[in-house]
Amino acid sequence: MYRRMTVDGCEEVEEAGEEQSFLDQRRSSFILRNKFRKLAGDKRLGVLWVVLEPLVMSLVYLFVLTVLRSSISSESIFIGITLWGLATVSLMSGVQCLDDFSGGLKCERVRTWVLVKPMIQFRIIDSASRTLGVAVILNYSFNVGAIPTISFMIIGVFLGLAFEGLGLNLSRIGHAIPDIKVLIRYFMRLMFFAGPALYPLTYAEGIHYKVNLINPFTYFVELARHLADLESAFPDLELMTGALVICLLFTLTLRGYLGIDKLRWELSAWS
C-alpha cells in the first residue's frame, strides 16, 4: 500500500491488485472475528449475552413499572429499552473508536476500508442480535405481527449505524479529553429517563415534548411503536423538524465513517 503525503494529510495512490484484495479480505474477516471474541470475553454464554441483555433489562424495568402500576404497555417498554440500549452502545463505540484503530493487527500499513468494513459489519450484526430476542418475544408473546417485528429489527440496525457514526464525530475530542466520555455516559443516562425510552412521547408535555422533537432517538422508537400498532406520537410529529433532525443525523453519520482515514492519519506515528 502506498500513500502520498502532503502538509494537509495523505491519500492512497495504489490500486489494489488481486493478491492485495485477497489479503485485505482476510484482514477484514480477522478483525470482525476479533471484535466478537472481545465482546464474548470470559463470559460463559459469550456473545449470546448480546441477545439476552436487552431482554433481561426490559424484564427488569417491566417488573418495576408493573409494581408501580404504570399504564405503559409491556410491548412499548420492550421496544424502548432495547432501542435505547442499542443507541447507547453504538454511540459509545463510535466515541471510543480511537482507543484501538489497529483492529488487532498492530500494523499501520493496512487500508482504512479494511478496518471500516468489519466495523460496519459488526455494528449491523450486533444491532440485529440485540433486537432479535425482543423481536421473538414481541411476535410470540404479544402477537405483534411479522412485518412490524422485522421492521423493529431493521430500525434497530439503522439506529445502531447512525449512532455509531454520530459517536465517531466526537471521538477526536473524547480521545484528547477523556472526561468527555464520562459526561457523554451521564448524558445518555439522563436522556434515558428524559427521552421516550421507558414511555411513549405521548406522555410528554410542554418543553419536555419540544426538547424530544430534536432528539433523533425519538423518531426511531416512535416509528417502531407506531408500526407495532402501539401508543405512539409518530403520526403527530412535526414532519419538517423530523426531516431536518434525521438528515442532520445521517449527514454526521456519513461524515463520521468517511473521516476515519483522517483520524488514523492524525494518530499515526507518520503524521
Secondary structure, DSSP 4 states (H G I P E B T S, - for coil): --EEEETTEEEE-S---HHHHHHHHHHHHHHHHHHHHHHHTT-TTTTHHHHHHHHHHHHHHHHHHHHTT----HHHHHHHHHHHHHHHHHHHHHHTGGG--STTS--S-S-HHHHHHHHHHHHHHHHHHHHHHHHHHHHHHS---HHHHHHHHHHHHHHHHHHHHHHHTTHHHHHH-THHHHHHHHHHHHHHHHTTTSS-GGG--HHHHHHHTT-HHHHHHHHHHHHTT-S-SGGGS-HHHHHHHHHHHHHHHHHHHHTHHHHHHHHSTT-
